[in-house]
Amino acid sequence: MSRASWLGHPLTVLALVVLVVNDHLLKYTWPGLVTGKLSDVAGLILLPAVLDLALRRPAVSIAVTGAGFALVKATATGAWLASEAWTLVWGPSVVLADPTDLLTLPALYVAWWASRHPVPTGRTVVVLLTPAAVLAITATSPAQPYVPPMAFATEVRDGAIIVELKSDERFVSRAYLTRDGVTWEEWTSAVRSSPTPSSCAGDRCLRVVPGRLKVEESTGGGAWTTAWELSPEVQDRLVRAYPPDEPEDLQPVESLSVSAIPGLVVVANGADGVAVRDASGTWRRIGIKDYQLDPAATVPTDAPGRYDTALPQNALFIGVVVGLFALATGIRTLGFIVGVAVGWVAAWFWLAPRAEFHDIVSGGYAPPLYPDVKVLALALILPVAAFALMMFFAVLARPPLWILPVGLATAGLTWLVIMAPFAAWSVGWVPAYAQATVLAVVLSTVVGASAAWVTGRYSTPRPHSLGQRPGP
């Protein structure tokens, strides 16, 4: 029985699954003590089996794992070394020393037991499990993603107005005080930390309109009228002017809080900063930069809308998938369809959003002169294999010659009809980002379905040459 069968032990495979699910789902859904320690337990079970592929000594593999884990978790030097190693491979990463993590060391007994009770495992299973296990172990402990700061709350204090800035619970908020809306002093005392949806100065009262960049005003108890607002179309573009690292961390861009004193009104507008009305009645917006209110950071209302920087790459990925699908509907052989499937995997490998493998190969995270050889080889093998499979079975199927240019045209047209609505939204021709998304989905679906219908309906195989017997 091969020593590599330790990697295929059910307990080792379970640890791999737990590590992936916990690090990439549970930690974000239920952050806390349990999910934090669960990764350590799973890693202590999985890592020795991976190390043993090279060391070939289970006891040594377990000892190295335990010693390394203790060094990283119990000493600042070990944590620093781990952080530098992870940063070299995956980009900015932080590994924190936490002596309480040493309580998970008994998980090494599970690894030892699995090594003593290996199960029969084929070479193919080991080949498939090894890269998955390595990636699961090395892809943990990422740096905290960037969350844009926002103007969250306002309050009146001692004849002045205080604005509180924050991003999320991982960062300490900052507060600034102003008496004229021009000069801002950092406020280090306690703040209310809750939005004020309405405020009055004398007989004038103001209130924010939920969900909008808008403030209404009432004088002497009269009707509410609009004091300041930005149109929904401008607001829709400003929402995406402050992109976080993770989509779920997108900060609101809307009027959250308002405070007023005689001659001054300040509105907290989320990630867009604040809106200020001075004694002359003039409104102006002030943006946020480096946790400070900075007029130079204000995004102009006529600036083009900013869509996701990954959109062109994602659109190309979808275009390749749709183009290959159109070819598959015309060349309906099992071998060609397998080639198309491999082509889809290759496209995902290079073009899918946040493709860590592609980042390593292209030098996005790792030094460009030292790419991972296995990753580079796989990155090259996938498209070559897809091309070879599709060409071989296409020659056997003998489809009409116009099939290939139709597939290429379908991929390019799909990319174009996805990008066009977002470009139109960016310059204001399409009112809302959601409408651009709907247009992109509808148009790309029409292009893909039409191309698949044409290739499926009219792709009659070409006749064989004279004197050549037709296939069965």
DOSE-133908 format. One line per field, with one value per residue (C-alpha): x, y, z; residue in one letter; residue number from 0. Coordinates in pm, 1 decimal. Layout:
BEGIN
x c(X, ...)
y c(Y, ...)
z c(Z, ...)
code c(A, ...)
pos c(NUM, ...)
This chain:
BEGIN
x c(0.0, 142.5, 226.6, 34.9, -282.9, -268.6, -380.9, -685.7, -795.7, -1156.3, -1046.7, -788.8, -1038.5, -1294.2, -1035.0, -976.7, -1348.3, -1388.1, -1089.5, -1218.7, -1578.7, -1478.3, -1220.3, -1424.2, -1780.2, -1830.6, -1573.4, -1755.0, -2102.9, -2038.2, -1707.5, -1596.3, -1411.0, -1555.7, -1482.8, -1141.8, -1032.5, -1197.8, -947.6, -659.0, -799.4, -855.9, -514.2, -336.4, -503.7, -441.6, -91.2, 103.4, -46.5, 63.2, 413.6, 448.9, 425.7, 776.9, 917.2, 792.5, 812.3, 472.1, 623.5, 855.1, 569.9, 354.0, 642.8, 729.6, 364.9, 334.4, 661.3, 586.1, 234.7, 362.2, 629.2, 378.9, 106.5, 320.5, 583.7, 570.9, 871.8, 698.1, 383.0, 590.2, 770.5, 438.2, 291.7, 589.1, 564.8, 191.4, 241.7, 503.5, 261.5, -84.0, -30.6, -65.4, -152.1, -154.2, -92.2, -147.4, 20.3, -246.6, -133.7, -491.3, -466.3, -223.3, -530.6, -599.6, -269.2, -442.8, -582.9, -241.0, -349.6, -618.7, -349.4, -131.2, -423.0, -501.7, -136.5, -147.4, -466.6, -419.6, -679.6, -624.0, -610.4, -549.2, -284.4, -548.6, -719.1, -387.0, -306.6, -642.9, -627.6, -271.4, -314.8, -649.7, -492.2, -193.0, -416.5, -653.1, -362.4, -175.7, -480.9, -578.2, -514.4, -571.8, -527.8, -840.6, -1014.2, -1038.5, -1370.0, -1422.2, -1475.7, -1805.6, -1963.8, -2198.5, -2336.8, -2360.2, -2444.3, -2453.9, -2207.5, -2126.7, -2242.6, -2055.9, -2124.9, -1940.0, -1917.1, -1822.1, -1636.5, -1612.5, -1586.9, -1682.6, -1633.4, -1269.3, -1162.1, -1178.0, -1401.1, -1281.7, -1475.7, -1423.1, -1570.0, -1651.4, -1807.3, -1805.1, -1798.5, -1452.0, -1209.7, -1226.9, -1064.4, -1026.8, -1258.6, -1115.6, -1392.5, -1691.5, -1949.3, -2306.8, -2226.8, -2581.6, -2729.0, -2954.8, -3223.4, -3354.6, -3232.6, -3360.8, -3191.6, -3440.5, -3764.0, -3592.8, -3591.8, -3423.4, -3457.9, -3290.7, -3484.7, -3403.2, -3233.0, -3164.7, -2900.8, -3163.7, -3250.7, -3587.4, -3653.5, -3948.1, -3976.1, -4202.3, -4378.7, -4477.9, -4465.8, -4149.0, -3962.0, -3640.8, -3337.4, -3070.5, -3059.5, -2874.0, -3070.3, -3113.7, -2906.4, -2611.7, -2649.7, -2643.6, -2305.3, -2166.6, -2250.7, -1984.4, -1729.4, -1605.6, -1537.5, -1438.2, -1220.4, -1520.7, -1864.3, -2044.1, -1854.8, -2005.5, -2085.5, -2411.5, -2417.5, -2721.9, -2811.2, -2787.0, -2772.6, -2819.2, -2732.4, -2797.9, -2687.7, -2752.8, -2573.0, -2452.4, -2597.0, -2394.5, -2530.1, -2353.9, -2382.5, -2213.6, -1915.4, -1970.5, -1866.1, -2068.5, -2279.3, -2242.8, -2462.3, -2286.0, -2427.9, -2479.8, -2707.8, -2459.6, -2435.2, -2112.4, -1996.2, -1677.3, -1526.6, -1321.8, -956.7, -748.2, -1015.9, -1019.6, -1266.4, -1094.3, -1256.2, -1005.6, -1150.4, -1498.7, -1616.9, -1776.2, -2142.1, -2069.6, -1788.1, -1837.9, -1983.5, -1729.7, -1821.3, -1634.7, -1276.8, -1315.8, -1616.8, -1427.1, -1247.5, -1570.7, -1742.5, -1462.3, -1501.1, -1875.0, -1803.5, -1565.7, -1820.3, -2100.6, -1880.8, -1772.7, -2132.5, -2235.4, -1964.2, -2076.1, -2434.2, -2303.4, -2044.9, -2246.5, -1990.2, -1897.2, -1526.5, -1578.3, -1808.8, -1538.0, -1295.9, -1544.4, -1571.9, -1193.2, -1202.0, -1450.9, -1220.1, -926.4, -1130.1, -1226.5, -864.0, -748.8, -1051.2, -1284.3, -1304.7, -1050.3, -871.3, -589.1, -403.9, -400.0, -271.1, 22.0, 109.6, 84.1, 292.2, 1.0, 103.4, 415.2, 739.1, 700.7, 1041.9, 950.5, 603.1, 494.8, 604.8, 308.1, 57.3, 224.5, 226.8, -141.1, -225.9, -62.4, -182.7, -553.4, -599.5, -366.7, -560.0, -891.9, -772.9, -630.0, -946.4, -1178.6, -967.0, -929.0, -1298.8, -1397.9, -1191.7, -1368.1, -1712.8, -1642.0, -1875.6, -1928.2, -1632.6, -1837.6, -1883.4, -1548.5, -1590.0, -1945.4, -1814.5, -1545.5, -1794.7, -2036.2, -1768.2, -1673.0, -2032.1, -2124.7, -1841.3, -1955.5, -2322.6, -2225.3, -1991.8, -2206.0, -2486.8, -2235.5, -2045.1, -2376.1, -2457.8, -2117.0, -2183.9, -2547.1, -2728.6, -2869.7, -3017.1, -2937.5, -2668.7, -2936.3, -3090.0, -2749.7, -2719.0, -3059.3, -2972.6, -2642.2, -2811.3, -3088.4, -2862.2, -2600.6, -2873.0, -3021.1, -2679.7, -2593.4, -2933.0, -2937.3, -2588.7, -2667.3, -2987.5, -2803.3, -2518.2, -2754.0, -2997.7, -2762.8, -2443.7, -2481.9, -2151.1, -1954.9, -1959.3, -1647.7, -1424.1, -1475.7, -1324.5, -1331.3, -1570.1, -1801.8, -1767.9, -2018.0)
y c(0.0, 340.1, 593.9, 843.3, 664.3, 872.3, 1171.7, 979.5, 875.6, 983.8, 1191.0, 1375.6, 1441.5, 1559.0, 1801.1, 1936.3, 1997.8, 2157.9, 2386.3, 2511.7, 2562.7, 2723.0, 2964.2, 3076.8, 3065.3, 3008.6, 3262.4, 3536.1, 3418.2, 3340.3, 3502.0, 3409.8, 3168.3, 2845.7, 2917.6, 3058.9, 2740.2, 2510.5, 2613.2, 2533.7, 2187.0, 2105.4, 2238.3, 2031.7, 1717.6, 1796.1, 1946.6, 1640.2, 1424.2, 1679.3, 1712.0, 1334.3, 1326.9, 1473.7, 1364.7, 1002.8, 983.9, 1026.4, 1089.3, 1357.4, 1518.7, 1539.9, 1671.5, 1941.4, 2047.4, 2072.8, 2259.7, 2505.7, 2567.1, 2630.7, 2870.5, 3072.6, 3085.1, 3137.5, 3385.9, 3720.5, 3621.1, 3307.0, 3501.0, 3758.4, 3490.4, 3324.4, 3659.2, 3728.0, 3382.4, 3415.6, 3768.6, 3643.4, 3384.3, 3539.6, 3911.6, 4119.1, 3872.7, 3880.1, 3584.5, 3670.7, 3507.2, 3363.3, 3128.2, 3008.8, 2836.6, 2591.0, 2430.3, 2276.2, 2081.4, 1756.5, 1745.4, 1606.9, 1281.5, 1250.2, 1294.4, 1033.0, 787.3, 840.2, 776.9, 450.0, 335.8, 425.2, 330.6, 208.3, 513.4, 522.1, 740.6, 952.3, 1037.6, 1143.0, 1358.8, 1531.8, 1575.1, 1707.5, 2046.3, 2097.8, 2032.3, 2259.2, 2542.4, 2499.5, 2527.4, 2813.4, 3022.5, 3085.8, 3396.4, 3669.1, 4033.3, 4216.0, 4353.5, 4726.8, 4880.2, 5246.2, 5488.9, 5669.7, 5964.6, 5780.0, 6013.7, 6380.1, 6558.2, 6907.9, 6966.9, 7302.0, 7516.9, 7308.5, 7000.6, 6672.2, 6421.5, 6058.8, 5856.3, 5477.2, 5179.9, 4869.0, 4701.6, 4616.2, 4982.4, 5250.3, 5538.8, 5898.1, 6215.0, 6575.3, 6900.3, 7209.1, 7547.0, 7686.5, 7382.7, 7481.7, 7395.1, 7054.0, 6954.1, 6594.2, 6518.3, 6267.9, 6265.0, 6030.7, 6059.1, 5941.3, 5693.0, 5690.3, 5879.8, 6177.4, 6170.7, 6519.9, 6837.7, 7187.5, 7527.4, 7780.8, 7754.6, 7570.2, 7191.0, 6953.1, 6579.2, 6322.3, 6118.9, 5748.1, 5586.0, 5915.6, 6184.0, 6433.7, 6668.3, 6832.7, 7151.4, 7295.6, 7650.8, 7735.4, 7401.1, 7447.3, 7200.3, 7008.5, 7122.2, 7001.2, 7179.6, 6976.7, 6664.4, 6475.0, 6292.5, 5912.7, 5875.6, 6065.1, 5872.2, 5542.9, 5637.0, 5764.4, 5435.2, 5266.5, 5545.3, 5397.1, 5027.3, 4795.6, 4487.9, 4261.7, 4331.6, 4260.0, 4551.3, 4813.6, 5115.6, 5310.8, 5638.3, 5810.4, 6077.2, 5907.7, 6191.0, 6569.0, 6828.5, 7201.9, 7508.2, 7870.9, 7937.9, 7579.9, 7244.0, 6924.5, 6604.1, 6265.7, 6100.0, 5764.1, 5686.6, 6010.3, 6213.9, 6511.8, 6790.5, 7131.9, 7441.7, 7754.6, 8085.3, 8209.5, 7913.7, 7754.1, 7375.9, 7188.8, 6828.8, 6717.8, 6375.7, 6144.4, 6048.2, 5854.6, 5891.1, 6269.2, 6506.8, 6639.6, 6864.1, 6730.8, 6380.6, 6488.2, 6299.6, 6540.7, 6475.0, 6472.8, 6217.3, 5899.3, 5606.3, 5352.3, 4991.0, 4693.2, 4681.8, 4304.1, 4348.5, 4335.8, 4020.3, 3862.1, 3956.5, 3790.0, 3475.1, 3466.7, 3535.4, 3237.8, 3012.4, 3120.5, 3091.1, 2738.0, 2646.1, 2761.5, 2541.2, 2243.7, 2272.0, 2250.3, 1974.4, 1731.2, 1461.4, 1342.6, 1403.0, 1761.4, 1831.5, 1702.1, 1942.9, 2226.2, 2134.9, 2147.1, 2481.9, 2614.2, 2509.3, 2678.0, 2996.5, 2992.0, 2930.8, 3246.7, 3476.5, 3404.8, 3679.0, 3655.9, 3363.0, 3312.0, 3074.5, 3333.5, 3597.3, 3377.9, 3286.2, 3643.2, 3779.8, 3951.6, 3819.4, 3608.6, 3755.6, 3737.6, 3572.1, 3281.4, 3151.5, 2822.3, 2558.6, 2325.8, 2608.2, 2743.0, 2397.4, 2344.5, 2690.4, 2603.8, 2243.5, 2323.5, 2546.3, 2329.0, 2015.8, 2186.0, 2304.1, 1963.3, 1775.3, 2012.4, 2016.1, 1636.9, 1563.9, 1853.1, 1699.6, 1368.1, 1530.6, 1742.7, 2033.8, 2315.0, 2553.5, 2852.8, 2699.6, 2827.1, 3194.8, 3187.7, 3062.6, 3332.6, 3601.2, 3482.6, 3516.2, 3866.4, 3983.2, 3847.1, 4045.9, 4356.8, 4336.4, 4282.6, 4581.3, 4822.9, 4873.5, 4944.5, 5188.9, 5359.6, 5372.6, 5521.1, 5826.0, 5861.7, 5712.9, 5431.5, 5570.1, 5290.7, 5025.5, 4762.6, 4847.6, 4806.3, 4465.0, 4355.8, 4477.4, 4289.4, 3966.0, 3994.1, 4087.8, 3821.8, 3559.8, 3658.9, 3643.2, 3305.2, 3148.6, 3278.9, 3149.5, 2809.1, 2785.3, 2870.9, 2625.7, 2352.4, 2399.4, 2441.5, 2252.0, 1963.3, 1772.1, 1826.2, 1530.8, 1317.6, 1352.0, 1130.7, 790.3, 816.8, 588.1, 756.6, 661.3, 436.0)
z c(0.0, -95.3, 173.4, -36.7, 68.9, 389.7, 184.5, 66.6, 415.8, 483.4, 786.3, 574.9, 296.6, 554.6, 694.6, 342.5, 290.6, 633.6, 574.9, 239.7, 354.5, 682.8, 539.3, 241.2, 375.0, 746.6, 865.4, 677.5, 773.6, 1142.2, 1242.9, 1591.6, 1815.7, 1670.6, 1303.2, 1396.5, 1574.6, 1320.3, 1053.1, 1285.4, 1362.7, 996.1, 897.2, 1162.6, 1028.0, 660.8, 656.6, 782.6, 508.8, 247.5, 393.0, 395.5, 17.1, 24.8, 361.7, 348.6, 728.9, 901.0, 1243.9, 1103.4, 908.5, 1220.8, 1429.9, 1175.1, 1157.6, 1535.6, 1580.4, 1301.0, 1427.9, 1781.9, 1652.5, 1449.5, 1712.3, 2022.7, 1901.2, 1724.2, 1512.8, 1388.4, 1302.5, 1113.8, 914.0, 825.2, 719.9, 492.8, 336.5, 269.6, 133.1, -112.2, -251.8, -216.1, -171.5, 149.6, 426.9, 804.0, 1034.8, 1400.6, 1698.0, 1928.4, 2206.9, 2257.2, 1916.6, 2076.4, 2234.2, 1892.4, 1885.4, 1996.2, 1641.3, 1545.6, 1709.0, 1441.0, 1175.3, 1345.2, 1364.0, 994.6, 906.4, 1099.0, 926.2, 557.2, 301.3, -56.1, -279.5, -651.4, -810.3, -984.0, -655.6, -503.6, -805.9, -775.1, -397.8, -376.6, -551.0, -377.7, -38.2, -106.2, -220.3, 74.9, 318.1, 152.4, 64.0, 426.7, 638.7, 378.4, 468.0, 573.1, 262.7, 212.1, 315.6, 213.2, 503.4, 522.0, 701.3, 931.5, 1199.2, 1295.5, 1618.2, 1763.9, 2048.4, 2217.4, 1927.7, 1670.5, 1457.6, 1490.2, 1202.3, 1270.3, 1005.2, 1007.0, 771.6, 967.4, 1304.4, 1228.9, 1224.6, 1492.2, 1391.6, 1379.3, 1446.1, 1333.0, 1464.5, 1261.1, 1334.7, 982.1, 750.1, 624.8, 902.8, 1069.8, 1397.6, 1510.2, 1800.5, 2046.8, 2308.3, 2308.7, 2030.2, 2002.0, 1719.5, 1589.2, 1292.3, 1352.6, 1083.2, 1167.1, 1332.7, 1404.2, 1437.4, 1558.5, 1361.0, 1075.2, 1076.4, 833.7, 773.5, 549.3, 294.5, 346.3, 49.1, -127.3, -135.2, -34.2, 252.4, 314.9, 511.8, 701.7, 837.6, 1126.8, 1112.1, 747.6, 461.0, 384.4, 74.2, -88.2, 53.1, -130.9, -347.4, -616.0, -882.5, -857.4, -1176.4, -1023.5, -698.8, -890.7, -1038.4, -708.8, -535.8, -749.8, -719.7, -391.6, -463.8, -176.8, -217.5, -163.1, -319.2, 7.8, 170.4, -60.1, 158.2, 130.6, -58.0, 83.1, 336.8, 676.5, 928.5, 945.5, 1208.1, 1203.2, 1397.5, 1305.9, 977.6, 922.8, 812.9, 779.0, 619.7, 646.6, 304.8, 361.1, 139.0, -54.9, 249.6, 370.3, 225.3, 390.7, 371.8, 493.5, 618.9, 261.3, 186.5, -58.0, -60.2, -134.9, -101.8, 73.1, 7.8, 231.3, 190.1, 440.8, 705.8, 671.3, 509.5, 199.1, -67.4, -323.4, -278.2, -386.0, -694.3, -947.8, -1019.7, -1393.4, -1366.0, -1575.3, -1387.6, -1267.4, -1332.6, -1192.3, -1324.5, -1368.6, -1599.8, -1933.4, -1822.2, -1699.1, -2025.1, -2221.2, -2011.2, -2087.3, -2453.9, -2475.9, -2302.0, -2536.9, -2846.2, -2756.6, -2681.8, -3029.7, -3178.8, -2968.3, -3094.1, -3448.6, -3395.1, -3188.8, -3114.3, -2768.4, -2821.2, -2938.0, -2643.5, -2408.0, -2576.5, -2524.9, -2156.0, -2122.5, -2302.4, -2050.5, -1766.7, -1939.2, -1983.5, -1617.0, -1524.5, -1700.5, -1706.7, -1415.0, -1148.7, -867.0, -1038.5, -790.9, -1024.9, -1298.4, -1057.4, -961.8, -1320.0, -1446.0, -1158.6, -990.3, -649.5, -694.0, -838.7, -1219.6, -1266.0, -1039.4, -1130.4, -987.5, -1239.7, -1181.7, -1208.5, -1521.8, -1679.3, -1604.1, -1734.4, -2065.9, -2089.3, -2048.7, -2356.6, -2567.0, -2470.2, -2543.1, -2884.0, -2975.8, -2874.3, -3058.0, -3376.0, -3383.5, -3346.3, -3569.8, -3850.3, -3796.9, -3788.0, -4099.6, -4015.5, -4268.1, -4281.9, -4169.1, -3820.5, -3685.2, -3786.1, -3650.0, -3314.9, -3306.4, -3407.5, -3138.5, -2869.5, -2983.2, -3024.3, -2681.0, -2523.2, -2709.4, -2612.0, -2246.7, -2237.7, -2440.4, -2181.9, -1903.8, -2122.3, -2199.0, -1826.3, -1750.7, -1969.6, -1860.4, -2160.5, -1948.3, -1622.4, -1375.0, -1332.4, -1275.2, -1612.9, -1779.8, -1614.4, -1745.6, -2094.8, -2089.0, -1980.7, -2238.7, -2530.0, -2455.7, -2420.3, -2755.7, -2923.6, -2772.0, -2842.1, -3198.8, -3273.3, -3119.7, -3327.4, -3650.0, -3592.4, -3471.9, -3759.0, -4054.1, -3962.8, -4208.3, -4229.2, -4548.6, -4791.5, -4822.7, -5126.4, -5431.2, -5388.0, -5010.2, -4832.4, -4581.8, -4220.1, -4047.4)
code c(M, S, R, A, S, W, L, G, H, P, L, T, V, L, A, L, V, V, L, V, V, N, D, H, L, L, K, Y, T, W, P, G, L, V, T, G, K, L, S, D, V, A, G, L, I, L, L, P, A, V, L, D, L, A, L, R, R, P, A, V, S, I, A, V, T, G, A, G, F, A, L, V, K, A, T, A, T, G, A, W, L, A, S, E, A, W, T, L, V, W, G, P, S, V, V, L, A, D, P, T, D, L, L, T, L, P, A, L, Y, V, A, W, W, A, S, R, H, P, V, P, T, G, R, T, V, V, V, L, L, T, P, A, A, V, L, A, I, T, A, T, S, P, A, Q, P, Y, V, P, P, M, A, F, A, T, E, V, R, D, G, A, I, I, V, E, L, K, S, D, E, R, F, V, S, R, A, Y, L, T, R, D, G, V, T, W, E, E, W, T, S, A, V, R, S, S, P, T, P, S, S, C, A, G, D, R, C, L, R, V, V, P, G, R, L, K, V, E, E, S, T, G, G, G, A, W, T, T, A, W, E, L, S, P, E, V, Q, D, R, L, V, R, A, Y, P, P, D, E, P, E, D, L, Q, P, V, E, S, L, S, V, S, A, I, P, G, L, V, V, V, A, N, G, A, D, G, V, A, V, R, D, A, S, G, T, W, R, R, I, G, I, K, D, Y, Q, L, D, P, A, A, T, V, P, T, D, A, P, G, R, Y, D, T, A, L, P, Q, N, A, L, F, I, G, V, V, V, G, L, F, A, L, A, T, G, I, R, T, L, G, F, I, V, G, V, A, V, G, W, V, A, A, W, F, W, L, A, P, R, A, E, F, H, D, I, V, S, G, G, Y, A, P, P, L, Y, P, D, V, K, V, L, A, L, A, L, I, L, P, V, A, A, F, A, L, M, M, F, F, A, V, L, A, R, P, P, L, W, I, L, P, V, G, L, A, T, A, G, L, T, W, L, V, I, M, A, P, F, A, A, W, S, V, G, W, V, P, A, Y, A, Q, A, T, V, L, A, V, V, L, S, T, V, V, G, A, S, A, A, W, V, T, G, R, Y, S, T, P, R, P, H, S, L, G, Q, R, P, G, P)
pos c(0, 1, 2, 3, 4, 5, 6, 7, 8, 9, 10, 11, 12, 13, 14, 15, 16, 17, 18, 19, 20, 21, 22, 23, 24, 25, 26, 27, 28, 29, 30, 31, 32, 33, 34, 35, 36, 37, 38, 39, 40, 41, 42, 43, 44, 45, 46, 47, 48, 49, 50, 51, 52, 53, 54, 55, 56, 57, 58, 59, 60, 61, 62, 63, 64, 65, 66, 67, 68, 69, 70, 71, 72, 73, 74, 75, 76, 77, 78, 79, 80, 81, 82, 83, 84, 85, 86, 87, 88, 89, 90, 91, 92, 93, 94, 95, 96, 97, 98, 99, 100, 101, 102, 103, 104, 105, 106, 107, 108, 109, 110, 111, 112, 113, 114, 115, 116, 117, 118, 119, 120, 121, 122, 123, 124, 125, 126, 127, 128, 129, 130, 131, 132, 133, 134, 135, 136, 137, 138, 139, 140, 141, 142, 143, 144, 145, 146, 147, 148, 149, 150, 151, 152, 153, 154, 155, 156, 157, 158, 159, 160, 161, 162, 163, 164, 165, 166, 167, 168, 169, 170, 171, 172, 173, 174, 175, 176, 177, 178, 179, 180, 181, 182, 183, 184, 185, 186, 187, 188, 189, 190, 191, 192, 193, 194, 195, 196, 197, 198, 199, 200, 201, 202, 203, 204, 205, 206, 207, 208, 209, 210, 211, 212, 213, 214, 215, 216, 217, 218, 219, 220, 221, 222, 223, 224, 225, 226, 227, 228, 229, 230, 231, 232, 233, 234, 235, 236, 237, 238, 239, 240, 241, 242, 243, 244, 245, 246, 247, 248, 249, 250, 251, 252, 253, 254, 255, 256, 257, 258, 259, 260, 261, 262, 263, 264, 265, 266, 267, 268, 269, 270, 271, 272, 273, 274, 275, 276, 277, 278, 279, 280, 281, 282, 283, 284, 285, 286, 287, 288, 289, 290, 291, 292, 293, 294, 295, 296, 297, 298, 299, 300, 301, 302, 303, 304, 305, 306, 307, 308, 309, 310, 311, 312, 313, 314, 315, 316, 317, 318, 319, 320, 321, 322, 323, 324, 325, 326, 327, 328, 329, 330, 331, 332, 333, 334, 335, 336, 337, 338, 339, 340, 341, 342, 343, 344, 345, 346, 347, 348, 349, 350, 351, 352, 353, 354, 355, 356, 357, 358, 359, 360, 361, 362, 363, 364, 365, 366, 367, 368, 369, 370, 371, 372, 373, 374, 375, 376, 377, 378, 379, 380, 381, 382, 383, 384, 385, 386, 387, 388, 389, 390, 391, 392, 393, 394, 395, 396, 397, 398, 399, 400, 401, 402, 403, 404, 405, 406, 407, 408, 409, 410, 411, 412, 413, 414, 415, 416, 417, 418, 419, 420, 421, 422, 423, 424, 425, 426, 427, 428, 429, 430, 431, 432, 433, 434, 435, 436, 437, 438, 439, 440, 441, 442, 443, 444, 445, 446, 447, 448, 449, 450, 451, 452, 453, 454, 455, 456, 457, 458, 459, 460, 461, 462, 463, 464, 465, 466, 467, 468, 469, 470, 471)
